[in-house]
Amino acid sequence: MNQMLLDFGDDQNGRGRPGKDHDVEHRLFFALCPPDAIEQQAASIAHDYRRAFSLSGEPRLTTLHVTIIWVGDYARLPEDVVFAALQAGATVESAPIAMSFDRIMRFPQARVLVICGEGGRKPLTRLRVQLGVSMHNAGFPHNIGGNFKPHMTLLYDRKAVPTATLDTPVSWTASEFLLVHSLLGKTEHRIIDRWPLLG
């Protein structure tokens, strides 16, 4: 891939930081997506918490996912970035990941209600690092720093709620990871590609 295609900071690509640029309409990221039974369990938790604490935010039940690593936000989705992300996704290897979220809490900075936990964090972090290194080798900025806390967003709300332990953890074994194109503000996710977790 030539250097021109790797200049992801160019303004014409419309690259921004997550949630900071009101002109962006497209987000690209790698994620795990839960099976239908887990979506239903998470939906029940979201509705129960919304009712118990009189939250106004609507549950985001059509786009439930666990972000592995963010690729970028864009005014329009650049084909060269999608190509590089596809190349990165194809280079990593991981066994299936047993995920388990046993807590519900609010991330104050983002004003989101999430479920989270330690189950699966270590292997998911290894997958995240593999993707980050592959993306960096393809010309992406370094994007694997910070304190990685796997979680699933249930809804957005300004109201504070207490952290609690779930009576029944939300658990499943992820057998694939996906490259997802999110249409910001439309609660719509499009799967660009998926790769099996085979070990």
C-alpha positions as CSV (number, residue, x, y, z in Angstrom):
1,M,0.0,0.0,0.0
2,N,1.5,3.3,-0.9
3,Q,2.1,6.2,1.5
4,M,-0.7,8.4,0.1
5,L,-3.3,5.8,1.2
6,L,-1.8,5.7,4.7
7,D,-2.2,9.5,5.4
8,F,-5.2,9.0,7.7
9,G,-4.8,12.4,9.3
10,D,-5.6,14.2,6.0
11,D,-8.6,16.4,6.4
12,Q,-10.2,15.1,3.2
13,N,-10.6,11.7,5.0
14,G,-12.7,13.4,7.6
15,R,-10.9,11.6,10.5
16,G,-11.9,12.8,14.0
17,R,-11.8,11.7,17.6
18,P,-14.7,9.6,19.0
19,G,-17.6,11.9,19.9
20,K,-15.7,15.1,19.4
21,D,-16.6,16.1,15.8
22,H,-20.3,16.8,15.0
23,D,-19.6,16.6,11.3
24,V,-18.7,12.9,11.4
25,E,-21.3,10.4,10.3
26,H,-19.4,7.2,10.1
27,R,-17.5,5.1,12.7
28,L,-15.3,2.1,12.0
29,F,-14.4,-0.4,14.8
30,F,-13.6,-4.0,15.5
31,A,-16.0,-5.7,17.9
32,L,-17.6,-8.8,19.4
33,C,-21.3,-9.1,18.9
34,P,-23.4,-11.3,21.3
35,P,-25.8,-14.0,20.1
36,D,-29.6,-13.5,20.1
37,A,-30.1,-15.1,23.6
38,I,-27.5,-12.7,25.1
39,E,-29.1,-9.7,23.4
40,Q,-32.4,-10.7,25.0
41,Q,-30.8,-11.0,28.4
42,A,-29.1,-7.6,28.1
43,A,-32.4,-6.1,26.8
44,S,-34.2,-7.3,29.9
45,I,-31.5,-5.8,32.2
46,A,-31.6,-2.5,30.3
47,H,-35.4,-2.3,30.6
48,D,-35.4,-3.3,34.3
49,Y,-32.8,-0.7,35.2
50,R,-34.5,2.0,33.1
51,R,-37.7,1.4,35.0
52,A,-36.1,1.1,38.4
53,F,-34.2,4.4,38.2
54,S,-36.6,6.3,35.9
55,L,-34.0,6.7,33.2
56,S,-35.0,8.6,30.0
57,G,-32.5,7.1,27.6
58,E,-33.7,4.4,25.2
59,P,-31.9,1.1,25.3
60,R,-29.7,0.6,22.3
61,L,-30.7,-3.0,21.7
62,T,-30.2,-3.2,18.0
63,T,-26.5,-2.4,18.2
64,L,-25.3,-4.3,21.2
65,H,-21.6,-5.1,20.9
66,V,-18.2,-5.1,22.8
67,T,-15.7,-2.8,21.1
68,I,-12.3,-4.4,20.7
69,I,-10.6,-1.4,19.2
70,W,-11.7,1.8,17.5
71,V,-10.5,2.5,14.0
72,G,-11.8,6.1,13.4
73,D,-14.6,8.5,12.9
74,Y,-15.2,10.0,9.4
75,A,-17.3,12.5,7.5
76,R,-17.4,9.9,4.8
77,L,-15.9,6.4,5.1
78,P,-12.6,6.2,3.2
79,E,-12.1,3.1,1.1
80,D,-8.4,3.0,1.8
81,V,-9.0,2.9,5.6
82,V,-11.6,0.1,5.2
83,F,-9.1,-1.8,3.0
84,A,-6.3,-1.4,5.6
85,A,-8.6,-2.5,8.5
86,L,-9.6,-5.6,6.5
87,Q,-6.0,-6.5,6.0
88,A,-5.4,-6.0,9.8
89,G,-8.4,-8.2,10.7
90,A,-7.2,-11.0,8.5
91,T,-3.7,-11.2,10.2
92,V,-4.8,-11.9,13.8
93,E,-5.4,-15.2,15.5
94,S,-7.2,-16.1,18.7
95,A,-9.1,-18.9,20.3
96,P,-12.8,-18.5,21.1
97,I,-13.2,-16.0,24.0
98,A,-15.4,-16.8,27.0
99,M,-16.9,-13.4,27.9
100,S,-18.7,-12.7,31.2
101,F,-20.1,-9.4,32.5
102,D,-21.3,-9.5,36.1
103,R,-21.6,-5.8,36.9
104,I,-23.8,-2.9,35.7
105,M,-22.5,0.6,36.1
106,R,-22.4,4.1,34.6
107,F,-19.4,5.6,32.9
108,P,-19.8,9.2,34.1
109,Q,-17.6,10.8,31.3
110,A,-19.6,9.2,28.5
111,R,-22.9,9.2,30.4
112,V,-23.6,5.6,29.5
113,L,-25.0,2.7,31.4
114,V,-22.9,-0.5,30.7
115,I,-22.5,-4.0,31.8
116,C,-18.9,-5.1,32.3
117,G,-16.6,-7.6,34.1
118,E,-13.3,-9.3,34.1
119,G,-14.4,-12.5,32.3
120,G,-12.6,-12.6,29.0
121,R,-10.7,-9.4,29.5
122,K,-7.2,-11.0,29.2
123,P,-7.7,-12.9,25.9
124,L,-9.7,-10.0,24.5
125,T,-6.9,-7.6,25.4
126,R,-4.5,-9.9,23.5
127,L,-6.7,-9.8,20.5
128,R,-6.9,-6.0,20.8
129,V,-3.1,-5.8,20.9
130,Q,-2.8,-8.0,17.8
131,L,-5.2,-5.8,15.9
132,G,-3.5,-2.6,17.1
133,V,-0.1,-3.8,16.0
134,S,-1.4,-4.9,12.6
135,M,-3.2,-1.6,12.1
136,H,-0.1,0.3,13.2
137,N,2.0,-1.7,10.6
138,A,-0.6,-0.7,8.0
139,G,-0.1,3.0,8.8
140,F,-2.7,3.7,11.5
141,P,-1.8,5.8,14.5
142,H,-0.9,3.8,17.6
143,N,-4.3,3.1,19.3
144,I,-3.8,0.4,22.0
145,G,-2.9,2.5,25.0
146,G,-5.0,3.3,28.1
147,N,-6.9,1.2,30.5
148,F,-9.0,-1.2,28.4
149,K,-12.3,-2.1,30.1
150,P,-14.5,-4.4,28.0
151,H,-18.1,-3.5,28.3
152,M,-21.5,-3.5,26.5
153,T,-23.4,-0.2,26.3
154,L,-27.1,-0.5,27.2
155,L,-28.2,3.1,27.0
156,Y,-27.2,6.7,27.3
157,D,-28.5,8.8,30.2
158,R,-27.4,11.8,32.2
159,K,-28.7,10.4,35.5
160,A,-26.3,8.8,37.9
161,V,-27.1,5.2,39.0
162,P,-25.3,3.0,41.5
163,T,-23.0,0.2,40.5
164,A,-24.4,-3.2,41.2
165,T,-23.6,-6.9,40.8
166,L,-25.9,-8.7,38.4
167,D,-27.9,-11.6,39.8
168,T,-27.1,-13.6,36.7
169,P,-23.9,-12.8,34.7
170,V,-24.2,-12.1,31.0
171,S,-22.0,-14.8,29.6
172,W,-21.2,-16.3,26.2
173,T,-18.3,-17.6,24.2
174,A,-17.4,-15.4,21.3
175,S,-16.5,-17.5,18.2
176,E,-15.8,-14.6,15.8
177,F,-14.9,-10.9,15.7
178,L,-16.2,-8.3,13.3
179,L,-15.3,-5.1,11.5
180,V,-18.3,-2.8,12.0
181,H,-19.4,0.3,10.2
182,S,-21.7,2.5,12.4
183,L,-23.9,5.2,11.0
184,L,-23.7,7.7,13.8
185,G,-27.0,9.1,15.1
186,K,-29.0,6.4,13.2
187,T,-28.5,3.5,15.6
188,E,-27.5,1.3,12.6
189,H,-24.5,-1.0,12.3
190,R,-23.3,-2.6,9.1
191,I,-21.0,-5.6,9.2
192,I,-18.2,-5.2,6.8
193,D,-16.4,-8.5,7.5
194,R,-16.1,-11.1,10.1
195,W,-13.3,-13.5,11.1
196,P,-13.6,-16.8,13.1
197,L,-11.8,-17.2,16.4
198,L,-10.3,-20.7,16.0
199,G,-7.2,-20.7,18.1
